[in-house]
Amino acid sequence: MNPKKIFIASFVVWIVFSCTTEESMQSLIAYRLDRSAEHYRLMAGSLLSQPGELPRSFYGDKLVTSNSSWWCSGFMPGVLWYLYQYTNDSTFLESARIYTSRIEKEQYNRGTHDLGFMLYCSFGNGYRLTGDTAYRSILLTGAESLITRYHPVTGCIKSWDSNAKWQFPVIIDNMMNLEFLLWASKESGDSKFRDICISHSDKTIKNHFRPDYSSYHVVSYDTVSGRPEKKNTAQGYSDESAWSRGQAWGFYGYTMMYRKTKIPAYLEQAKGIAGFILNHPNLPPDKIPYWDFNAPDIPNAKRDASAGAIIASALIELSAYVDKELAAKCLETAERQIRTLSSSEYFAEKGTNGNFILKHSVGSLVGNSEVDVPHPYADYYYIEALLRYRDLKFK
Ligand code: GLY
């Protein structure tokens, strides 16, 4: 063959190869972690002159902030700690410390179940990475505040304070705050925190889940009988639907409970929820869930990037606890989720999106609040999923 023909043939082979092969996960993850670090450097710089403020979302071309009492206050500091872990760069350490300190007073907050999100993602990661004993003390005070919401008759931690509709509302999201309490038990040597986590998890298996392993969002308990009085939703399409982020919280929660306790029932629960998600006919081929598995306007319904990121992170963890066949299925889906979230459809250009990493999360569609916008929890679990995948496969 003459050189010209060889050149053309090689070019055609290269084009076909480039179009049919995907970038390796190893290089995709490294590239996206580096780009994420750029976003959060800008994010951290942008709020330095606004003491006490933390990033909440971005809409109407504006970065929207909150104070520390909002349930998501810990996620941005948490992302900074993860990026410090990744880069070992002291500027991330410095920023993580600054934004973590903005949440300190929440250690005394007894008005929410979300202290795990708020304190464990921020101070918890900070303590893990630095061993700072001041962080440990703040965390243990926060854990004492959180367990004031435990009610022995219901056997659960109350999520929201009582209102006209619910006596003792417990939301599936609450499973996520138990990791903080299990840490507190181990760190303090006091088993009361662990006992509460086990009671709450057992009651949640009994009362939140349907036979197909989907879960209700809100179960309200009768505080005299200890039995459920109502099963509803607050953010899902309907009481009987499967709100996607709720499924994600429950899935992550039981996978984590198994890691921390090794109680087989929690692994069974996590596997059951994984089966519901992985085999659901409404999970799209790119594996980013619609905001509710039963949204009436599928396939035109909004996607929820945050649910995709939380599920990806939990699938990577679960893959380490199950047989080869299920592990491969978990990783295949997590990989697809990471690839989709890393594409330009979801991953924002530098300097846009209020410097958040991911676009297209849904806060509360039924409440018409923060729909199809960035959310710090989507970024947090996306970065966690990247680090978990990297540690599982490439370390
Ligand atoms: N935990 C509240 C939410 O997921 O929207």
Residues whose N, C-alpha, C, O or C-beta is under 5 A from the ligand:
A	BS01	LIG	D173 R245 G363
